[in-house]
Amino acid sequence: MPEPLVLHTFWRSSSSWRVRIALALKSMEWTGRTYRLRAGEQRAADYLRLNPQGLVPSLEVGNETLTQSLAICEYLDEIRPDPPLLPADPVQRAKVRAAAQVIACEVHPLQNLKVLDMLRGRGLDEEAVSGWAREVIESGLEAFSELIAANEGPYCFGEQVTLADICLVPQLGNARRFGARFDFPRIAAIEAACNALPAFQLAVPSRQPDAELT
């Protein structure tokens, strides 16, 4: 019998959104525990015992706790390989990981709540903070767009949804929140193709049980 999955999450967290997409693509059932990030609930002592970073998401698998969204997605891919989130070819697999990491490692960490609060704490006003987020998102999406520009097909790397698509779609949600431009070749078409899939529809923030929390 599969071990129960408990996702520690927040509806608007784009990194949690990535994991929800992966779980939906794999048709894996889970229960959620919500943390209101602006209220600092993710820094409570009981949660820090699970995830010392005080970040969401975390995924409890039986007696184990996994952290970091890309690590969680790759774990899910290993225990349930169909449909695959990474190509079989080693070069293509590395390219998918690189594109995903542009967002997960370079863009998102610089425009997330923790960093923006640090900027506010150093005296930047809201216009400057939002401008920082927009610049980070736009430069990252420009690089991402170049990395996938030569590929054909409805998704970032062809006919199969990959980890790159799982990272891209939530980041476009953040782009809209901050008014960033993302009129780059292929990106709008990729988003539309992804959002036509039931798994992506199930994972959208507005459909989560905690969607009214702030």
C-alpha positions in Angstrom: 0.0 0.0 0.0 1.5 3.4 -1.0 2.6 5.6 1.9 0.4 8.7 2.4 1.6 12.0 1.0 1.1 15.2 3.0 2.0 18.4 1.2 2.9 21.4 3.3 1.8 24.2 1.1 0.3 27.6 0.5 -2.1 28.2 -2.4 -0.2 31.1 -4.0 3.3 29.7 -3.5 4.7 29.1 -7.0 7.1 26.4 -5.7 4.1 24.6 -4.1 2.2 25.0 -7.4 5.0 23.1 -9.2 4.6 20.1 -6.8 0.9 20.2 -7.2 1.3 19.9 -11.0 3.7 17.0 -10.7 1.3 15.2 -8.3 -1.6 15.7 -10.6 0.4 14.6 -13.7 1.3 11.4 -11.8 -2.4 11.0 -10.5 -1.1 10.8 -7.0 -3.4 11.5 -4.1 -2.3 13.8 -1.3 -3.6 15.8 1.7 -2.5 19.4 2.4 -1.5 21.4 5.3 -1.6 25.2 4.8 0.8 27.8 6.1 -0.1 31.5 5.7 3.2 32.9 4.6 2.6 36.6 5.3 1.6 35.6 8.9 4.8 33.7 9.3 3.2 30.4 10.1 5.9 28.6 8.1 8.4 29.7 10.8 6.5 28.1 13.7 8.6 25.7 15.7 6.7 22.5 14.8 7.1 23.2 11.1 10.8 24.1 11.4 11.3 20.7 12.8 10.1 19.3 9.5 11.8 21.9 7.3 14.6 24.0 9.0 14.5 26.5 6.1 10.9 27.5 7.1 9.8 27.3 3.4 7.0 25.6 1.5 6.6 23.1 0.0 7.6 20.1 2.0 6.3 16.7 1.3 5.8 14.1 4.0 6.2 10.6 2.7 5.4 8.2 5.6 8.1 9.0 8.2 10.3 11.0 5.9 10.1 14.7 4.9 11.3 16.0 1.5 12.1 19.6 0.8 12.8 21.8 -2.2 10.3 21.6 -5.0 12.6 20.3 -7.8 13.9 17.5 -5.5 10.3 16.6 -4.6 9.3 16.5 -8.3 12.2 14.3 -9.2 11.4 12.0 -6.3 7.9 11.7 -7.6 9.2 10.9 -11.1 11.4 8.2 -9.7 8.7 6.4 -7.7 6.1 6.8 -10.5 7.9 7.1 -13.8 4.8 7.5 -16.0 4.4 10.0 -17.4 8.1 11.0 -17.2 9.1 14.5 -16.3 12.6 14.2 -17.7 13.7 12.9 -21.1 15.5 9.6 -21.4 18.4 11.1 -23.4 21.1 12.4 -21.0 21.8 15.6 -23.0 18.1 16.5 -23.2 17.6 15.6 -19.6 20.4 18.1 -18.6 18.8 20.8 -20.8 15.4 20.3 -19.2 17.0 20.5 -15.7 18.9 23.7 -16.7 15.8 25.4 -18.0 13.9 24.5 -14.9 16.7 25.7 -12.7 16.7 29.1 -14.4 13.4 29.6 -12.8 13.7 27.6 -9.6 17.2 28.7 -8.7 17.8 32.0 -10.4 14.4 33.8 -10.8 12.1 32.7 -8.1 14.4 33.0 -5.1 15.1 36.6 -5.9 11.5 37.6 -6.1 9.9 35.6 -3.4 8.4 36.9 -0.2 11.5 36.5 2.0 13.7 38.6 -0.3 11.1 41.2 -1.0 10.5 41.6 2.8 14.3 42.0 3.2 14.2 44.8 0.6 11.4 46.5 2.4 13.3 46.2 5.6 16.2 48.1 4.0 14.0 51.0 3.2 12.9 50.3 -0.4 9.3 51.5 -1.1 6.7 49.3 -2.7 7.4 50.7 -6.2 11.1 49.9 -5.9 10.4 46.4 -4.5 7.9 45.6 -7.3 10.4 47.0 -9.9 13.1 44.7 -8.5 10.7 41.7 -8.9 9.7 42.7 -12.4 13.4 43.1 -13.5 14.4 39.7 -12.0 11.4 37.9 -13.7 11.8 39.6 -17.1 15.6 38.9 -17.3 15.0 35.3 -16.2 12.2 34.6 -18.7 14.3 36.1 -21.5 17.1 33.6 -20.8 14.6 30.8 -20.4 13.0 31.7 -23.8 16.4 31.6 -25.5 17.1 28.1 -24.0 13.9 26.7 -25.5 13.7 28.7 -28.7 15.0 26.0 -31.0 12.6 23.3 -29.7 9.4 22.4 -31.6 6.1 21.1 -30.1 3.5 22.4 -27.8 5.7 22.2 -24.7 9.1 23.5 -23.7 11.0 20.5 -25.0 8.6 19.0 -27.5 5.6 16.7 -27.3 6.0 15.8 -23.6 5.5 17.9 -20.5 8.7 18.2 -18.6 10.0 19.7 -15.4 10.7 22.9 -17.4 6.9 23.3 -18.1 6.2 22.6 -14.5 8.4 25.5 -13.5 7.4 27.9 -16.2 3.6 28.0 -15.7 3.7 29.0 -12.0 6.4 31.6 -12.7 4.1 33.2 -15.3 1.6 33.6 -12.5 4.2 35.6 -10.6 5.0 37.6 -13.7 1.3 38.7 -13.9 1.2 39.6 -10.2 4.2 41.9 -10.6 3.2 43.3 -14.0 6.3 41.8 -15.7 6.4 41.3 -19.5 6.7 37.9 -20.9 6.0 38.4 -24.6 8.8 36.1 -25.6 8.6 33.6 -28.5 6.7 30.4 -27.7 6.0 31.1 -24.0 2.4 32.1 -24.4 1.7 29.1 -26.6 3.4 26.8 -24.1 1.3 28.2 -21.3 -1.9 27.7 -23.2 -1.0 24.1 -24.1 -0.2 23.3 -20.5 -3.3 25.0 -19.1 -5.4 22.9 -21.4 -4.3 19.8 -19.5 -6.4 18.6 -16.5 -3.4 18.2 -14.3 -2.4 21.9 -14.7 -6.1 22.9 -14.2 -6.3 21.0 -10.9 -3.1 22.7 -9.6 -4.0 26.3 -10.2 -4.0 28.5 -7.0 -7.6 29.6 -7.3 -8.8 26.0 -7.1 -7.0 25.2 -3.9 -8.9 24.8 -0.6 -6.9 27.6 1.1 -7.3 30.0 -1.8 -9.0 32.7 0.3 -6.2 32.8 2.9 -3.7 35.7 2.9 
